[in-house]
Amino acid sequence: MVSATSVPERVSSSPAAGSRMILGVDGGGSKTDALVARLDASGQLSILGRGKGGPSNLRLAGKAQSLASLDLAVDEALADAGVSRRDLDYAVLALAGSGSPDVNRDVSKWAEQRKLCTRVEIIPDVEPVLAEGTDQGRGVALIVGTGSVAIGIDQDGNSVTKGGWGHWFGDKGSGFYLGYKALAAVAEASDEIGPPTVLSDKILEALGATDPRDILKEVSAGKDTRREVAALSPLVLRAAADNDGVAQRIMNEAIGEAVKLVAAVTKALAFDTPFSLALAGGVACRNQYFRDALLLELKKLQPPPGIITVVDEPVLGCLTIARNKLTGDGK
């Protein structure tokens, strides 16, 4: 069974008795999403404002770019909601790389300097996926976006993380992986040591290049080569859907790597019965062809996933975590 999470209804920002204001932020290698919501006395969440920014993974996008992305997303959400940071009661920031002490310290300092909120919680970006896509945050979350990572939490609260190493020697199965493999295939086709592929023309066109030898210059022209390479992943998946053999091989390899992450988590936690699985990330959530093939392979695992939930907006999980903390329902 595959389900999708729902978005709370957006309402007016007019204050209500017993209500509290929450800020949720989800930041990764490609974008940053922020939501401002009201938690009423009955525990119901209502979206008041939304904001978006660029990448906020400090390890990969750099401190300056990441903090600027956080500023933009948070300011937009507050303005959209018609409230100020002084109105906030709780903020949950789910950021890629925040498990590292130096990243956590930099973000904490940013929040303190901005006087963001009296109560700020900084957590890894995979935690809201679990909170939003599994029963009581227990099960496995798989993120396949610009990067890739899987985390599992069992009924006793034991946690295991697999993947999430970054693009230099990790992120297998991710958007970066798909783009990297595609570029390698184009290079091999150009050198006539690999099979021809429609990816050659598609990638050259996308990059505005006429010679495969210009690819390196084009993908490294911007500030974030990792994002430029990952941005090629939709081309790979479209070519795979159109039966290009090279693109299909690359996609199948990516799916195999993603499935390995989930298998490693379930093995480490000794799962012996079907488990809740939450899927997130642009590659997994926004490409039906890739997702269907991924789900087919995931269901071959032993034990297989039970309920599978597609979490298209992980930032909603930040609100869920904040609500549970404020109402005393958090585990």
N, C-alpha and C positions, 0 to 999 in steps of 0.2 A: 504494500500500500504506500503510495506517494502522496503527500499532502503539501500544502504551502501555507506559510504563516500569513495572518491577516493584519492589516494596518488599522490601529485605533482611529476612530472618527476625528476629524479636525474640527475644533470648535473655537468659540470666542475666548479671548484671554482675560475676560472680566473675572476678577477674583471671586472665590466662593468660600464660604465659611468652612474651616477645617481642611482646606486644600493646601497642597504643597507643590512647589515648582521643581522640576527635574531637568537636568541637561544630560543628554546622552551623546557621546561622540565615538564614532568608529573610524579609525584611520589605518590605511595600509599603503601598499607600494604604488597605487595608482590614484587613489582619491581619498577624501575625508568627508564623512557625512555627519551632520549634527542635527539633533532634534531637541526642541524644548517642549515639555509636556506638563500637564497639570495632573496631579494625583489627588483625587477627591477623597472625602472621608470614608467612602465605601471601598476604596482600593482600586477604583477604575481610573485608567489612564486616558487622557485626551490630548492629541497632538495640537500644539499651538503654533509652532514655527519650525521651519526647515532651513538648513544651510549647507553649502558644499564648498570644498576646497580641493587643492591638489594633493599630492602624496605627502604622508606624514610619518613615514618609516624613517626615523632618525638615522638608522644604520646605513640606509641606502640612498635616501634623498638628501641627507645632510641636515644639520641642525637648523640652519637659517631657513631653508625651504620648508622643512617640516613644521616649524613653529609659525611660519607665515601662513601655511595651509590651515593650521589650527585656528589662528586668529580669524582668517576669512570665514571658515565654516561656522565658528561660534558666533561671530558678530552678525552674520547673515541670519542665523537661527533666532538670535535674540531680537533682532530688528523685525523679523517676520512675525514673531510672537508678540511684539509690542511690549516687551519687558526688558529689564536691565539685569545685569549680573547680581545686583543687590537683592533681586527677588528670588534668586535660586536657593533652594534648600539642600540640594544634593546634586553632585555631578559625577558621572561614571565615564571615564575615558578609556576606551578599549583600543590600544595601539599596537601595531606590529612592532616587535622588538622591545616592548616595554618590560619584558622579563629580565633584561640586562640592567644591573644597578645604575650604570652611568646614564642610560636612556631614561630610566625612571626618575633619576635625580634631575635631569634637565627638564623633563616635563613638569615635575613637581615645582621646580623653581619658576617655570613659565606661569603655572597656575597661581602661584603665590604672588608673583609680580603683578599679574593682572587682577589680583583680588577676585579670582573667578567665583569662588564659593567657599563657605566655611567648611564644607564636607566634600572632599574630592577623593575619589577612588580611581587608581590607575591599574588596569588589568590587561593581560594579553588579549589580542584581537579575536582569538578563537573562543574565549569564554562566553561572550554574548551569543555566539552561534549555538553553543550547547544550551544556554539558558532559554533561547527562543525556540529551538528545534527538537528538544528532547523532553521527556517527562522528568520534571524536577532537576534538570541539568545532569541527568545520569545517562550515559551512552557514549556515542562517538560523534565528533564533529570533524568533517573533512572540508577544508578550504582549498579550492582549485581556482586561483585567480592569476594575478601576475606572478605570485609565488605559490607554494603548496605546503600544507602542514595538516597533520591530524592529531587530535587530542581526545583522550578517553577518560571518563571518570566512572568508577564502579559504584555500587550501592553503598560501599563503606567510605566513599569519598577519596579513594586512592586515585591519583592522576598520573597519566603517562602521555608524553608528547613525542611524536615521531615526525621527522621532516622539519621544515622551517629553517634550514641551514643557510638560505640565501642563494643567489644565482651563481656565485663563483664555483661552488662544488655541491650544490643542492637544488632545491626547487624542481625536482623531477616531476614530470607530469603537468607542470604549470603552463601558463601562457608564455612565459619566457622560454620554457623548454620547447614548446611547439615552434616558436619563432626561431630559436637557435637551431633546432634540427632542420627546419625548412631552409634557412640560410646555408647550412652545411650541404644540404641536398642540391641547392642551386649551384653552389661552388663546384660540387662534384660533377654535376651535369655539364657545367661550362668547361671543365677540364677533361670531359669525356672519360671519366673514371667511374661515373655513376649513371643510372638510367635517366632518360629525359623526363621532365615533369612540367605540367602547366604552371607550377609554382614559379618557374623562371620568369615567365612573362608577367604573371600577376604581381610578383614582388617588385620587379623592375618598374612596373607601372605605378605601383603604390608609392615607391620611393622617388619617382620622378627621374629615374636613371635609364640609360640606354645600354650601358655596358655592365655586365656582372662585376667587373673589376671596380666599379664605382660604388658598389653596395656598402663596403666598409666605411667609406667617406660619408655616405648619406645617413647611415644608422648612428654614426658617432658624432654627427654635426650638432645635435642638441645637447642639453645639459644632463640628460638621463638616458644613457644608452640602453639600460635594462628595460625601461618603459617602451622605448622605440622598438626593441626586438619583440617584446611581449605583444605590442600592438599589431604584429603580423599574424598573431594566432587565428583571428577570424578568417583570414585568407586561406590558411591551412585547412581549417575545418570545412569551409565552403568547397575547396578543391576535393577534400575527402568525400563529401556528400555527392560530388559530381563524378565519383569513381576514379579519381587520379590515384594510381597505385602507390606512388611515393607518399602522397599526403595521407592516404589510408594507413600506410605502415607507420608513419610518424604519429598519427592520432592513436592507433592501437598501442604503440609503445608508451605513449603518455598515459593512457588509461591503465595500462599494466602497472606503471609506477605509482599512480594514485591508489590503486587497489592494494599494492604492497604496503602502503602507509597504514591503511585501515587494518589489514591483516596483522601487521606488527603491533598495533595498539591492542587488538582483541587478544592476541597471544600473550602479551605482557600482562594484561589484566585477567587472564585466564577465563574469558567469557566462554560459557558452554551452552548458552541458550541465545535465541535471537535477541538483538539489541536495537535500541533506538539509534537512528543515524540521521544527522543533520548535515545537509550539503549547502555550501556557500561559496562565494567567489564568482567573478564574472564569467569564467570559462564554464564552470559547472552549472551556473544558474541561467545563463543567457543564450546558450547554444543547445537547442533541443536534440540535435543529432549527436553531439558529444555526450550529453547527459543520458540519453537513452542507451547508448553503448556502454557508458560507465555503469549504469544501474544493472544492466544485464550481467556484467562481470562481477559486480559486487554481490549479486544474489547467488553466485557460485561459491562464495566463502562458506567455511564451516567454523562456527555457526554463521548463518546468513543474517543480514540486517532484517529487523521486523518492520516497524513503521519507519518510513523514510520521509523526512520533511525538507523541502527546499526553502532555505532562508535567504530570500532575495535582499532583505534589508537587515543585516546583522545589528545595525544601530538600535533596532527595536529591542534587542536583547539587553542592551545597556539600560533601557528604561525598565525592563522586567527585573533586572538585578537590583536597580535602585528601589523599585517598589517593594521587592521582597525584603530588602534591608530596612526600609522605613516602616513597613507593616509587621516586621518580625517573622516573615514567612521564609526568609533565606535559610538555607541549610549549610 
